[in-house]
């Protein structure tokens, strides 16, 4: 992975973190813990993230899809799935 790709992933994850802070008023670490405990549903969070992106950013469908896939992969990495 080159620097530009790494930076793009950083921006995508930063956007996801901004969503969590904005909508859930907590940190990304805390939301991961809540998902693992079962008190938060990963798919509800991802659905909310889609709405957040559509409402707050003027991005293309391809960019929206890439950001959701990155967030989903991030959550899967931390074993936050059903």
Secondary structure by P-SEA (a helix, b strand, c coil): ccaaaaaaaaaaaaaaaaaaaacccccaaaaaaaaaaccccaaaaaaaaaaaaaacccccaaaaaaaaaaaaaaaaaacccc
